[in-house]
């Protein structure tokens, strides 16, 4: 027994409007390629959806000028960052030209001092721009530098290195503690 469709059923399908033009399992397509109002979509848009409409542009950020004490504090931090970077270079030179007890430890010391200089340099820019995040790392590093300078002056008996650092630390902490500096950071 062979199963064949009667010819009348096939002819009825062909006579229906919209179905005789294409395969019988697809609906009639009314959209043509590119002839609609929109261009054809990219494959990524078809798979993942179209991107969202762009947001309105942000208004220009008005930054009032930093107070004088804050600018001087940024300069002091910049000077400290430069001095510490020079110190890192001196440590690197001494590490390369001599024979340290432990080369990895000596290189780690150079990297730590260089990282401290980089943090201070970035914080100096942040203080110049009166960014709230910059004040805390500067104060913490000033306290660490003050402890190191105190040790250098009184325990290592090297006042030529320790006293200038103590002066810079005291100046920086004073400049950040002035009322105008505190108010500038409070308002941001």
One Martini backbone bead per residue (centre of mass of N, CA, C, O) as a GRO file, in nm:
protein
  188
    1UNK     BB    1   0.090   0.041   0.028
    2UNK     BB    2   0.060   0.347  -0.104
    3UNK     BB    3   0.114   0.681  -0.006
    4UNK     BB    4  -0.105   0.921  -0.139
    5UNK     BB    5  -0.204   1.214  -0.241
    6UNK     BB    6  -0.449   1.377  -0.328
    7UNK     BB    7  -0.495   1.615  -0.576
    8UNK     BB    8  -0.706   1.804  -0.438
    9UNK     BB    9  -0.541   1.900  -0.190
   10UNK     BB   10  -0.307   2.038  -0.342
   11UNK     BB   11  -0.485   2.237  -0.506
   12UNK     BB   12  -0.602   2.391  -0.259
   13UNK     BB   13  -0.336   2.509  -0.157
   14UNK     BB   14  -0.256   2.666  -0.418
   15UNK     BB   15  -0.528   2.853  -0.414
   16UNK     BB   16  -0.438   2.998  -0.186
   17UNK     BB   17  -0.361   3.286  -0.051
   18UNK     BB   18   0.001   3.308  -0.003
   19UNK     BB   19   0.082   2.985  -0.047
   20UNK     BB   20   0.178   2.952  -0.354
   21UNK     BB   21   0.466   3.109  -0.345
   22UNK     BB   22   0.565   2.903  -0.126
   23UNK     BB   23   0.617   2.736   0.121
   24UNK     BB   24   0.391   2.574   0.340
   25UNK     BB   25   0.562   2.637   0.631
   26UNK     BB   26   0.554   2.943   0.556
   27UNK     BB   27   0.508   3.253   0.587
   28UNK     BB   28   0.435   3.536   0.460
   29UNK     BB   29   0.649   3.776   0.316
   30UNK     BB   30   0.659   4.143   0.321
   31UNK     BB   31   0.959   4.184   0.341
   32UNK     BB   32   1.227   4.344   0.205
   33UNK     BB   33   1.541   4.406   0.102
   34UNK     BB   34   1.584   4.734   0.216
   35UNK     BB   35   1.278   4.852   0.142
   36UNK     BB   36   1.230   4.957   0.391
   37UNK     BB   37   1.306   5.184   0.656
   38UNK     BB   38   1.539   4.978   0.719
   39UNK     BB   39   1.824   4.847   0.763
   40UNK     BB   40   2.002   4.591   0.788
   41UNK     BB   41   2.100   4.382   1.027
   42UNK     BB   42   2.324   4.272   1.222
   43UNK     BB   43   2.424   3.988   1.366
   44UNK     BB   44   2.454   4.096   1.658
   45UNK     BB   45   2.170   4.220   1.668
   46UNK     BB   46   2.017   3.955   1.618
   47UNK     BB   47   2.139   3.800   1.868
   48UNK     BB   48   2.160   4.052   2.110
   49UNK     BB   49   2.073   4.313   2.013
   50UNK     BB   50   2.034   4.631   2.034
   51UNK     BB   51   2.152   4.908   2.124
   52UNK     BB   52   2.132   5.153   2.316
   53UNK     BB   53   2.060   5.451   2.359
   54UNK     BB   54   2.216   5.725   2.398
   55UNK     BB   55   2.307   5.930   2.622
   56UNK     BB   56   2.322   6.209   2.757
   57UNK     BB   57   2.530   6.445   2.793
   58UNK     BB   58   2.739   6.565   3.003
   59UNK     BB   59   2.805   6.805   3.193
   60UNK     BB   60   3.016   7.030   3.263
   61UNK     BB   61   3.275   7.039   3.490
   62UNK     BB   62   3.300   7.244   3.766
   63UNK     BB   63   3.614   7.371   3.886
   64UNK     BB   64   3.728   7.502   4.137
   65UNK     BB   65   3.971   7.651   4.276
   66UNK     BB   66   4.223   7.585   4.463
   67UNK     BB   67   4.358   7.641   4.736
   68UNK     BB   68   4.663   7.738   4.840
   69UNK     BB   69   4.720   7.508   5.045
   70UNK     BB   70   4.662   7.277   4.845
   71UNK     BB   71   4.876   7.346   4.636
   72UNK     BB   72   5.116   7.326   4.831
   73UNK     BB   73   5.066   7.034   4.910
   74UNK     BB   74   5.112   6.923   4.624
   75UNK     BB   75   5.403   7.018   4.598
   76UNK     BB   76   5.520   6.864   4.838
   77UNK     BB   77   5.443   6.583   4.733
   78UNK     BB   78   5.604   6.606   4.470
   79UNK     BB   79   5.880   6.635   4.605
   80UNK     BB   80   5.869   6.368   4.755
   81UNK     BB   81   5.837   6.187   4.506
   82UNK     BB   82   6.103   6.268   4.372
   83UNK     BB   83   6.292   6.188   4.608
   84UNK     BB   84   6.203   5.888   4.616
   85UNK     BB   85   6.281   5.820   4.325
   86UNK     BB   86   6.580   5.878   4.364
   87UNK     BB   87   6.615   5.668   4.589
   88UNK     BB   88   6.542   5.425   4.408
   89UNK     BB   89   6.776   5.465   4.210
   90UNK     BB   90   7.001   5.434   4.418
   91UNK     BB   91   6.924   5.151   4.510
   92UNK     BB   92   6.960   5.022   4.233
   93UNK     BB   93   7.256   5.091   4.197
   94UNK     BB   94   7.355   4.946   4.454
   95UNK     BB   95   7.247   4.666   4.373
   96UNK     BB   96   7.409   4.635   4.104
   97UNK     BB   97   7.715   4.720   4.213
   98UNK     BB   98   7.667   4.514   4.432
   99UNK     BB   99   7.656   4.264   4.706
  100UNK     BB  100   7.399   4.140   4.827
  101UNK     BB  101   7.267   3.919   5.042
  102UNK     BB  102   6.973   3.974   4.898
  103UNK     BB  103   6.843   4.023   4.596
  104UNK     BB  104   6.533   4.005   4.631
  105UNK     BB  105   6.521   4.206   4.870
  106UNK     BB  106   6.648   4.448   4.723
  107UNK     BB  107   6.436   4.461   4.493
  108UNK     BB  108   6.190   4.494   4.680
  109UNK     BB  109   6.281   4.766   4.792
  110UNK     BB  110   6.281   4.918   4.527
  111UNK     BB  111   5.980   4.868   4.461
  112UNK     BB  112   5.860   4.996   4.718
  113UNK     BB  113   5.978   5.280   4.675
  114UNK     BB  114   5.858   5.322   4.392
  115UNK     BB  115   5.561   5.290   4.479
  116UNK     BB  116   5.560   5.529   4.675
  117UNK     BB  117   5.622   5.741   4.457
  118UNK     BB  118   5.373   5.684   4.281
  119UNK     BB  119   5.158   5.742   4.493
  120UNK     BB  120   5.245   6.034   4.547
  121UNK     BB  121   5.208   6.139   4.258
  122UNK     BB  122   4.906   6.077   4.235
  123UNK     BB  123   4.825   6.235   4.494
  124UNK     BB  124   4.918   6.512   4.398
  125UNK     BB  125   4.710   6.534   4.175
  126UNK     BB  126   4.464   6.496   4.359
  127UNK     BB  127   4.515   6.744   4.536
  128UNK     BB  128   4.510   6.956   4.312
  129UNK     BB  129   4.198   6.855   4.246
  130UNK     BB  130   4.044   6.788   4.511
  131UNK     BB  131   4.045   6.486   4.594
  132UNK     BB  132   3.923   6.282   4.838
  133UNK     BB  133   4.119   6.024   4.804
  134UNK     BB  134   4.412   6.171   4.851
  135UNK     BB  135   4.445   6.238   5.156
  136UNK     BB  136   4.485   5.966   5.307
  137UNK     BB  137   4.750   5.859   5.176
  138UNK     BB  138   4.917   6.105   5.254
  139UNK     BB  139   4.892   6.086   5.561
  140UNK     BB  140   5.004   5.802   5.593
  141UNK     BB  141   5.281   5.856   5.452
  142UNK     BB  142   5.366   6.079   5.648
  143UNK     BB  143   5.378   5.903   5.900
  144UNK     BB  144   5.589   5.708   5.789
  145UNK     BB  145   5.806   5.921   5.722
  146UNK     BB  146   5.830   6.030   6.010
  147UNK     BB  147   5.930   5.767   6.140
  148UNK     BB  148   6.180   5.736   5.959
  149UNK     BB  149   6.310   6.012   6.025
  150UNK     BB  150   6.336   5.974   6.328
  151UNK     BB  151   6.521   5.726   6.305
  152UNK     BB  152   6.743   5.867   6.141
  153UNK     BB  153   6.816   6.088   6.349
  154UNK     BB  154   6.826   5.920   6.645
  155UNK     BB  155   6.943   5.622   6.564
  156UNK     BB  156   7.136   5.677   6.298
  157UNK     BB  157   7.272   5.957   6.292
  158UNK     BB  158   7.111   6.126   6.023
  159UNK     BB  159   7.022   6.447   5.991
  160UNK     BB  160   7.059   6.511   5.682
  161UNK     BB  161   6.803   6.320   5.613
  162UNK     BB  162   6.573   6.358   5.838
  163UNK     BB  163   6.505   6.665   5.866
  164UNK     BB  164   6.384   6.727   5.584
  165UNK     BB  165   6.155   6.521   5.615
  166UNK     BB  166   6.027   6.644   5.868
  167UNK     BB  167   5.960   6.915   5.737
  168UNK     BB  168   5.776   6.807   5.510
  169UNK     BB  169   5.574   6.664   5.693
  170UNK     BB  170   5.487   6.908   5.858
  171UNK     BB  171   5.393   7.081   5.619
  172UNK     BB  172   5.179   6.888   5.508
  173UNK     BB  173   5.003   6.856   5.761
  174UNK     BB  174   4.943   7.156   5.789
  175UNK     BB  175   4.814   7.209   5.506
  176UNK     BB  176   4.581   6.987   5.551
  177UNK     BB  177   4.479   7.140   5.837
  178UNK     BB  178   4.364   7.368   5.723
  179UNK     BB  179   4.066   7.518   5.687
  180UNK     BB  180   4.065   7.545   5.373
  181UNK     BB  181   4.132   7.247   5.315
  182UNK     BB  182   3.903   7.112   5.469
  183UNK     BB  183   3.677   7.262   5.313
  184UNK     BB  184   3.749   7.166   5.028
  185UNK     BB  185   3.707   6.858   5.095
  186UNK     BB  186   3.415   6.881   5.207
  187UNK     BB  187   3.274   7.002   4.938
  188UNK     BB  188   3.340   6.735   4.749
   0.00000   0.00000   0.00000
